[in-house]
Amino acid sequence: GNLIVPSADCSSAGCQPHRKYNRNASSTSALVSNERGEDSSEITFGTGQISGGFFRDRLCIGASICIDANFIAADRETTEPFQDIPFDGIMGLGFKDLSMGSGFNIVDDLAVKNALPDGVFSFYLTDGGDSEVTFGGYRPEYLASDIVWAAVKRESYWQGDIDGITFD
């Protein structure tokens, strides 16, 4: 999936409350295009839209995972939902078909550049606001049971087969 961050050039209401990417403040920022020659895009989500240009810059996740990554710097974000969301950008974790093109899939880029140990990332989800994502493995202290690995049946939205669901 795509990485989308608000650009310093964005003055729309959806960008206002968020930290912004300033390409002029980076010595490694570069404008890029995808294999179709596109250098910008507009993306419609279920509840809003963004548009912006394609860039490459140094991306670090924490202190130890750093790569040169392609991403979208949004110069327009709709008021809904972006003005009210508590995070600054979107890091899509979908497969290649959900990306702007080759080199725009953060998970694939991390794996190809050997920056994603074991090619694994995991989520710890809570209702209390302290959810987290871990790149390169999982945190055993968060497990409620043994891990059950399941094959991805359709490489797009991480779809797998479910034979049944039981609630306790």
N, C-alpha and C positions, 0 to 999 in steps of 0.2 A: 504494500500500500504506500501511498504518498505521505511525505512529511509536509505539512502545511503550517507556516508561521505567519503572523501578521507582519507586514512590511512597515518600515518607518515612513513610507510614502502613503500609507493608508490613513485617511481622515474620516472614513465612514464610522457610524455609531457602533457597529460591531467590533471595530478595532480599538476604539477609544480606551477601554479600561485595561488593555493588555500590554505587556512588554512586547517590543517590536524589534525585528531584525533590521539593522542598519548596514546595508552593503558597503557604504562609504567608510564605515568604521573598521572594516576588515581588510587586511592586506592580501587575503587569499580568496576573496569573493570573485566569482566570475559568472557572467551571463552564459547560459547554455541552451541548447535546443535538443529535442528528442530525435529519434531516427526518422520521423516524419517531417522534420524541419520546423516543428512548432516550438515557439519560445515562450508561450503563455497558454493559459487555459482558464475555462470557467467550469466549476464543478457544482452540481446541484445535489444537495443532500435532501433527506426527507423533510427537513424543516427550515432549510436556508440555502444560501449560495455563497461561494467565494469566487474571486477571479484574481489572477496574479501571474507574475513572470517566473521563469525557471532559472534557478541559480545553482551553483556548486560552491560549497565552502567546507571548512573543517567542522565536523560534527562530533561532539563528545557526549557520551552517555555516562554520567558519573566521571570519575577521574581516570579510569583505566581503559575505556573502550572509545577509541577515536578513529574516524575514517573521513575521507573526502566524500561527501554525499551530495546528490542532487535533490532539490526540494522546490516547493512553490512558496514564494514570498507574496502573500495576498495583499493586493492594493485596494481591494474592496471586499467587505464582509457584510452580509445583511445584518440588520439589527437583531432579528430573531434567528437563531438562538444565541448568536455569538456574543452579544452585549452582556448576557447574564451568565455565561458559562464561567466556572472558576479557573479554568486552565487557559493558557495562552495560545496553544496550537493543537494540531491533530497529528498523531503519528499512526498512520494506517498500518495495520499488520496483516493485511490481506495478501493474496498471491499476485503474480505478475499481471494478470488480466485486469486487475483493479488499479494499476499504476499508469502514470502518464507515458510510460515507455521504458525501454531498456535503460538501466541505471537509475531508475526512480523508485525502486523497491527497497526500502531500508533494510528489511529482514534479509533479503537475498544479498544485498551489498555487504552487510555485516558478516554473513556466512562466507561469501566468496573471498573476502579480505581477511579471513581467519580471525575476525574480531568478535565472533559469537561462539564462545566455547561450547563444544558438543552440538552446535546448531539448535540449541534449546532456549526457549523463553517460557516463563510461567507467570501465572497470575494468582494473587491472593486477594480475594474479594470479601469485603465486610460491609455491613450496613452502617458502621460507625465512622466512615470517612478515612480510615487508615489502610485502605487497599493499596496494593503495590504490584508492580511488574518486576520480575527478575530476569535479566539477560544472562544466558550461559548456564542455566540450571534451575534449581528450585530450592526453597528453604525448607528443610525437613521439619523444622519446628512448627510449621504451619499445616502439616498434613493431618487430616482427621482419619485417614485410612491409607492403605497401600495405594500406590499409583496404578491405575489401569490404563495401559496404552491402547489407543484405538487408531485404526488407519483412517486417513483422510480420503473420503470417497470422491469428493469433487474439489479440486484445487482452485478455489476462488474465495469462498467465505468460510473456509475451514469446516466444511460439512462432513459429517460422519454418519454412519448408520447407527440407529438406536433400536434395539430389540424390545426394550421395555423400560418403564420408569416405575420406581417404587418410592413411596413417601413413607417415612417412619414417624 
